[in-house]
């Protein structure tokens, strides 16, 4: 059974930084970060696709950076210049030819 475990969320002041981690129980080419606020759908934040290319959501470009380890089991989301509107639950997902897998989410709160 595939497991994804996120960590690194918390409370940070506006303008601050956080680094989220997501560790999978096996390697994936496609790993993504999403965020979700109450009453809204999950939105893509950053992702690796099958070709190894990276895509970012418009709201986080130039502020967030996705990276991963060589084994493709762990992906990171470095979040800089955080804004109150970045407050959300952040989820990691991994995709193979059969399924999508999700972590449990980690809360990020940006507030003074």
Buried (B, 14 or more C-beta within 10 A) or exposed (E): EEEBBBEBBEEBEEEBEBEBBBBBEEBBBBBBBBBBEEEEEBBBBBBBEEEEEEEBBEEBEEBBBBEBEEEBBBBBBBBBEBEEEBBBBBBBBBBBEEEEBBBEBBEBBBEE
